[in-house]
Each structure stands twice: as structure tokens, then as C-alpha cells.
Amino acid sequence: MPKPVVIVGALDTKGPEYQFVRDLIRERGLETIVVDFGVVGEPSFTPDISNDEVARAGGSSIAELREKQDKTFAMRTMANGLAKVVTDLYEQGRLGGIFAMAGSGGTSVATTAMRELPVGVPKLMLSTVAGGDVAAYVGAKDITMMPSIVDVAGLNSISRQIYANAAGAIAGMVEQEYEAPAEEKPLITASMFGNTTQAVNHARELLEAQGYEVLVFHSTGTGGRTMESLIEAGFITASFDLTTTELADYVCGGVLSAGPDRLKAAARAGIPTIIVPGCVDMANFWGIDTVPEKYRDRNLYEWNPNVTLMRTNVEENRQMGEMIAAAANESKGPVAILLPLKGVSQLDSPGGPFWDPEADQACYDTIKNNLREGIPVYEVDANINDPEFSSKCVEVLLELMQG
């Protein structure tokens, strides 16, 4: 029997809508647990977990929140309380999946709780903001965002169909059974970009031949954060961080930054790690018209109509070298640096549009000059996508893991 579908929402303003969805899920034979996080009014039907229980889990009470009349404080309290309630339900084995529907405020509260649940637990957010930039709501978790089309305000000919689809979606996810393999292989994370695809694919084949399962993450900001969240959660055996391009976006203000702590998860977890300054030759922007004015005279390359790459310069490479060295120095486990002397990307190869040995060397020298003693650096006379370089990366990682 599947575990219950946990339905979370503001029942004071969206009670009939939630009751409609709850009843549809129950008709499929699934158990539901309804959690109310509304603050202002009374729920239109009785939840399984009241808003006061949620508020108290967040360190306050509904009476106090209503008395204060501070919306920011109330939302923070209910978000924190809901996260605790939902986590407790999961740990008790009473959560098979979670569903919510709301506008921007309720979406913020509900997804705060969803992000506390492990990857793989079904999470469906029906939202008025689902058609836009939802990175702040989803974070590094597998939250499915579904556009509500019309506002979550009443039952009508459009909303009933959307709500029914949503009920079917979360029910289907919870009902879907998956039996994990009897023997799960040790997991290795690998970072990849279009400009390092050849290298990572070759390395993945070599590592899989050694009995490992390789999880490849696209270095798009979200990809890097997701990869590091899995490392932090303790799922990962080793890190094959060949594509650290998200550092370039952080340094240059590009659109695919993973933040200043990129590379730190593996260091803090102490897992065997190789670090390569892969694709640090490029910062990413959207269409060429979106490139900031201060960069318009730089070496720009239209990767496709929606993505423009900017070649990083010597100073930017020094900054990235400092970040790479700092992360390696912080590592609690075995770590090594590998440097491809004939370029860090497909474009940064002899004769290529981003070929700039001086900029690459600035990064390499900064790494070597700032590393603490004992961290090995391997310089390979090859481009990052050459088989001899990816083979050396695999060889070094396997040595770190065996050592």
C-alpha cells in the first residue's frame, strides 16, 4: 500500500480547491494527510494537522501571528514550521509524496518544506508562478512545478481540469513502484558542459567499466548546486569535477553561476576528488543582446541563438585559480588537480576561437602558487577533450579512492 499523499496549503483562502483535489486523490484509494498553513482565517474544512500545530513547530502560535500582523514574520514562521512537520511525517513513514497549490506566497511556504525532503520523494507544486523563473523555489531538489493557468481562486471550468490533472499527477507518482537493484554501485558525480562532453563521456565509460555508477550533472548553476546537494547528503563516493565553469559565471556575473561555494561540498565531505579548471575560459549570457555593455568589446561567441559565451581574461582566470586552490586546501579527503595544457574546452584549443594560453596559464599558476603542501598537480600536454587527458583523470581518481 502506498504511503499517504501529504497535501499542504492555506485552507482559509483555498479550502474548496484543496478539498476538490483531496477527494480526487482519495477516490483513487490513496490515503491523504492535509496540513493547513493558512494564518488569517479559519479553514473551510478540518485538516489532519492544524495551522496552530504548524505555527508551534515554527516557534510561535496562530494567536501570536494574528496579533503581530507581520506578514513576513508569519510566512517565515509557517514555512519553518511546515518544513519540520513535513520532515517528521517523512521520518515516521507517513509521507509518500507531497502536493500544494498556491500563488507566489504560498508557493514559497510550500516549497520551503518540499526542499527538506530527499531527492526521489514525489513533490508537485501547482503554482501561478510555475511558468517563470522558479529557481528560487526549486533550489537543488526535484520539485515538479505545474502552471495553474488561472489563479488558484475558486472552481471553474478551467481550474477543475487543471486540479484534476494535478491530482492524477501526484497520485501517479506516489503509486508508481520502483524496485532498486539488489546491488547498487558506488556513485561518482561528474560535472559536464557542452564543451567537455567528449571528455566526460570517455571518463564515464572508463569508470563504469571499473564497477562505478557515474551521475553526470550539467554545469548550469542549478546542475552544480544539485550535484553538491547530493554530495552533502552523503550519497556520493567520489567527485569527478572536470567542468568548473560555474566559477566563471560567478566571477563575471554570468547567468549560470552556482555561487561562491561551488567546489566546497566535496571538500567538506572529505570524498576523493579531482578538480579540473574545465571551461573556465567561458562565462555564459543569454542572447547576444543581453551581454552587459561593459563586456561588448570582449571576445564573444554565439553558442546558439539563446546562449552567448564570453572568453574570460587573465585577471578573471587568476580569481578562479584562487577559488579552486581554496576549495582544494579546504578538503578533508584526498584531492588532486589536473591541468590540460592545450586548453580547458573545445573552443579553447590551439587555433580555436577561445585559445588564449596566457589566460589559461594565469589560472594554472595561481592554483599552484596557492595550494597547500601535499596536494598533487598533474599537468597533461593535451586538450581537456583528448582521450589521454580524461584517461589520466580517471587514473588519478581511482588512485585517490584506492589510497
C-alpha positions in Angstrom: 0.0 0.0 0.0 1.5 3.4 -1.0 2.2 5.8 1.8 -0.1 8.8 2.2 -0.1 11.9 -0.1 0.6 14.9 2.2 -1.4 17.9 1.0 -0.2 21.3 2.3 -1.9 24.6 1.8 -3.8 27.7 3.1 -7.2 26.3 3.8 -8.6 29.7 4.9 -8.4 31.1 1.3 -8.2 28.0 -0.9 -10.2 25.4 1.1 -12.7 24.3 -1.6 -9.9 23.9 -4.1 -7.9 21.7 -1.7 -11.0 19.7 -0.8 -11.6 19.0 -4.5 -8.1 17.7 -5.0 -8.1 15.7 -1.8 -11.3 13.9 -2.8 -10.0 13.0 -6.2 -6.9 11.5 -4.7 -8.9 9.6 -2.1 -11.1 8.2 -4.9 -8.0 6.5 -6.3 -7.7 4.6 -3.0 -4.9 6.7 -1.6 -4.7 8.0 2.0 -4.2 11.7 2.4 -2.9 13.9 5.2 -4.0 17.5 4.9 -1.8 20.2 6.6 -3.1 23.7 7.0 -0.7 26.6 6.9 -3.2 29.4 6.5 -2.9 32.2 9.0 -5.6 34.8 8.7 -8.9 32.9 8.8 -10.4 29.6 9.7 -10.2 26.5 7.4 -13.2 25.7 5.3 -12.8 22.0 6.3 -11.0 20.3 9.1 -7.4 19.4 8.3 -5.4 16.5 9.7 -2.8 18.8 11.0 -3.9 22.3 12.1 -2.3 25.7 11.3 -1.6 26.1 15.0 0.4 22.9 15.1 2.4 24.2 12.1 2.9 27.6 13.8 4.1 26.0 17.0 6.5 23.8 15.1 7.9 27.1 13.7 8.3 28.6 17.2 5.1 30.7 17.5 1.4 30.2 17.5 -1.5 31.2 15.3 -2.8 33.6 18.1 0.6 35.3 18.2 0.9 35.6 14.4 -2.6 37.1 14.1 -1.8 39.5 16.9 1.5 40.7 15.4 0.0 41.1 11.9 3.5 40.9 10.5 3.2 39.1 7.2 6.9 38.5 6.7 7.3 37.0 10.2 4.2 34.9 9.7 5.4 33.5 6.4 8.8 32.7 7.8 7.3 31.0 10.9 4.8 28.9 8.9 7.5 27.9 6.3 9.9 26.8 9.0 7.1 25.0 10.9 5.8 23.3 7.8 9.3 22.1 6.9 9.5 20.5 10.4 6.0 19.0 10.2 6.7 17.5 6.7 10.1 16.2 7.7 8.6 14.5 10.8 5.9 12.8 8.6 8.6 11.5 6.2 10.7 10.1 9.1 7.6 8.5 10.5 7.0 6.7 7.2 3.7 8.7 6.7 4.7 10.6 3.5 4.7 9.0 0.1 4.5 12.3 -1.8 3.7 16.0 -1.2 1.3 18.3 -3.1 0.5 22.0 -2.8 -1.2 24.7 -4.9 -0.8 28.4 -4.4 0.2 31.9 -5.6 3.7 33.2 -5.0 3.5 33.5 -1.2 2.0 30.0 -0.6 4.5 28.6 -3.2 7.3 30.0 -1.1 6.0 28.4 2.1 5.2 25.0 0.5 8.5 24.7 -1.5 10.5 25.5 1.7 9.1 22.3 3.1 9.5 20.3 -0.1 13.2 21.2 -0.3 13.7 19.5 3.0 12.7 16.1 1.6 15.1 13.8 -0.1 15.5 13.6 -3.8 13.2 10.9 -5.2 10.2 11.7 -3.0 7.4 13.0 -5.3 6.9 16.7 -4.9 4.3 18.6 -7.0 3.7 22.3 -6.8 0.8 23.7 -8.7 1.5 27.4 -8.9 0.7 30.7 -10.5 4.5 31.4 -10.9 5.4 28.0 -12.4 5.7 29.4 -16.0 8.6 31.8 -15.0 11.9 31.6 -13.3 11.4 29.1 -10.4 15.0 28.6 -9.4 14.4 30.2 -6.0 11.5 27.9 -5.3 13.0 24.6 -6.6 16.6 25.1 -5.4 18.6 21.9 -5.9 15.6 19.5 -5.4 13.3 17.6 -7.7 10.2 19.7 -7.3 7.8 19.4 -10.2 6.4 22.9 -10.9 3.0 22.8 -12.7 1.4 26.1 -14.1 -2.0 26.7 -12.7 -3.0 28.7 -15.8 -5.7 30.6 -13.9 -5.2 31.8 -10.3 -5.8 29.3 -7.5 -9.0 31.1 -6.7 -12.2 29.1 -7.0 -13.5 26.2 -9.0 -14.4 26.8 -12.6 -14.3 25.0 -16.0 -10.6 25.6 -16.4 -9.4 25.2 -12.9 -11.3 21.9 -12.3 -9.5 20.3 -15.2 -6.1 21.6 -14.0 -6.7 20.5 -10.4 -7.8 17.1 -11.7 -4.6 16.7 -13.7 -2.6 17.7 -10.7 -4.4 15.2 -8.5 -3.7 12.5 -11.1 -0.1 13.5 -11.4 0.8 13.3 -7.7 -1.3 10.1 -7.3 0.5 8.5 -10.2 3.9 9.5 -8.8 3.1 8.0 -5.4 1.5 4.9 -6.9 4.5 4.2 -9.2 6.6 1.5 -7.7 10.3 1.2 -8.4 12.5 -1.6 -7.1 16.1 -0.6 -6.8 18.8 -3.1 -8.0 19.8 -5.6 -5.4 23.4 -4.4 -5.6 23.7 -0.7 -6.0 27.0 0.5 -7.4 29.1 3.2 -5.7 28.2 6.6 -7.0 30.6 9.1 -8.6 29.5 12.6 -9.6 30.8 14.2 -12.7 30.4 17.8 -14.0 29.9 18.4 -17.7 29.3 21.1 -20.3 28.7 21.1 -24.0 32.4 22.0 -24.4 33.6 19.0 -22.2 31.1 16.4 -23.3 33.6 14.3 -25.1 35.9 14.1 -22.1 33.2 13.3 -19.6 31.6 10.6 -21.8 35.0 8.9 -22.2 35.7 9.1 -18.5 32.3 7.8 -17.6 32.9 4.7 -19.8 36.2 4.0 -18.0 34.7 4.5 -14.6 31.7 2.3 -15.3 34.0 -0.4 -16.6 35.5 -0.4 -13.1 32.1 -1.0 -11.4 31.1 2.6 -10.6 27.9 4.4 -11.5 28.5 7.9 -12.8 26.0 10.7 -12.2 26.6 13.5 -14.8 25.5 17.0 -14.0 25.2 19.9 -16.5 27.2 22.8 -15.1 24.4 25.3 -15.4 24.3 26.7 -11.9 21.4 24.6 -10.9 23.3 21.5 -12.1 26.3 22.3 -9.9 24.1 23.1 -6.8 22.2 19.8 -7.3 25.4 17.8 -7.6 26.7 19.3 -4.4 23.5 18.8 -2.5 23.8 15.0 -3.2 27.4 15.1 -2.0 26.3 16.9 1.1 23.6 14.3 1.7 26.2 11.6 1.8 25.2 9.6 -1.3 28.4 10.1 -3.2 31.7 8.0 -3.1 33.9 10.4 -5.2 33.8 13.6 -7.2 35.0 13.8 -10.8 34.7 17.6 -11.1 36.0 18.2 -14.6 33.9 21.2 -15.5 34.1 24.0 -13.1 32.8 26.7 -15.5 30.2 27.9 -13.0 33.1 29.7 -11.3 33.5 31.9 -14.4 29.8 32.9 -14.2 30.3 33.8 -10.5 33.4 35.9 -11.2 32.0 37.6 -14.3 28.3 37.9 -13.3 27.1 35.4 -15.9 23.8 33.6 -15.9 24.9 30.1 -14.8 26.6 30.8 -11.5 26.4 28.2 -8.7 27.5 30.7 -6.1 30.8 31.3 -4.2 30.8 27.9 -2.5 31.0 25.8 -5.7 33.5 23.0 -5.1 33.2 23.2 -1.3 30.7 20.3 -0.8 33.2 17.6 -1.8 36.0 19.3 0.2 33.8 19.3 3.3 32.5 15.8 2.8 36.1 14.5 2.5 35.4 12.3 -0.5 38.2 11.6 -3.1 38.1 14.4 -5.6 39.8 15.5 -8.8 39.4 19.1 -9.8 39.9 20.4 -13.4 39.5 24.1 -14.4 37.2 22.9 -17.2 35.5 25.5 -19.3 36.8 28.3 -17.1 37.5 30.1 -20.4 33.9 31.0 -20.8 31.2 32.9 -18.9 27.6 32.5 -20.1 25.0 35.0 -21.0 21.7 34.6 -22.9 21.2 36.0 -26.4 23.9 38.4 -27.5 21.7 41.4 -26.8 21.7 40.5 -23.1 25.5 40.7 -22.7 26.3 43.6 -20.3 27.6 46.8 -22.0 30.9 46.5 -20.2 31.6 43.2 -22.0 30.5 44.2 -25.5 34.1 44.6 -26.7 35.2 41.2 -25.4 35.7 38.0 -27.3 32.1 36.8 -27.7 30.9 33.5 -29.2 27.3 32.7 -30.1 27.0 29.1 -29.0 23.4 29.1 -30.1 20.7 31.9 -30.6 19.9 31.8 -26.9 23.4 31.4 -25.4 26.4 33.7 -25.8 29.8 32.8 -24.4 32.4 35.3 -23.3 36.1 34.5 -23.2 37.5 35.1 -19.7 40.7 37.2 -19.4 43.9 36.9 -17.3 42.6 38.6 -14.2 39.3 36.6 -14.2 41.4 33.4 -14.5 43.5 34.4 -11.5 40.4 34.8 -9.4 39.1 31.4 -10.5 42.5 29.9 -9.7 42.3 31.3 -6.2 38.9 29.8 -5.7 40.0 26.4 -7.0 43.0 26.4 -4.7 41.0 27.5 -1.7 38.5 24.7 -2.2 41.3 22.1 -2.6 43.0 23.4 0.5 39.8 23.0 2.5 39.4 19.4 1.5 39.2 16.9 4.4 39.9 14.0 2.0 42.3 13.1 -0.9 42.2 15.7 -3.7 44.2 16.3 -6.9 44.3 19.0 -9.5 44.7 18.2 -13.2 45.6 20.9 -15.8 45.2 20.4 -19.6 48.0 22.4 -21.1 46.3 22.6 -24.6 43.1 24.2 -23.5 40.3 23.8 -21.0 37.4 23.5 -23.5 36.5 22.6 -27.1 36.7 26.3 -28.0 40.0 26.7 -26.1 42.2 24.6 -28.2 45.1 25.6 -30.5 43.6 27.7 -33.3 40.2 27.7 -31.6 38.2 31.0 -31.1 38.9 31.0 -27.3 42.5 29.8 -27.5 44.4 32.0 -25.0 47.4 30.3 -23.4 48.2 33.4 -21.3 44.8 33.4 -19.6 44.9 29.6 -19.0 48.4 29.9 -17.6 47.3 32.7 -15.2 44.7 30.2 -13.8 47.2 27.4 -13.6 50.0 29.5 -11.9 47.5 30.9 -9.4 46.4 27.4 -8.4 49.9 26.1 -8.0 51.1 29.1 -6.1 48.2 29.0 -3.6 47.9 25.2 -2.9 48.9 23.9 0.4 51.7 21.3 0.5 50.7 17.8 -0.3 48.1 18.3 -2.9 49.3 16.8 -6.2 49.1 18.8 -9.5 49.2 16.9 -12.8 50.0 18.8 -16.0 49.0 17.0 -19.1 50.1 18.1 -22.5 46.7 17.7 -24.1 43.4 19.4 -24.6 40.7 18.6 -22.0 38.7 16.6 -24.5 41.7 14.5 -25.7 41.4 10.8 -24.5 44.8 11.0 -22.8 43.6 13.7 -20.5 40.3 12.1 -19.5 42.2 8.8 -19.1 44.7 10.5 -16.7 41.8 12.0 -14.7 40.3 8.6 -14.2 43.6 7.0 -13.3 44.3 9.7 -10.7 40.7 9.5 -9.2 41.0 5.7 -8.9 44.3 6.1 -7.2 42.8 8.5 -4.7 39.9 6.2 -4.0 42.2 3.2 -3.5 44.7 5.1 -1.5 
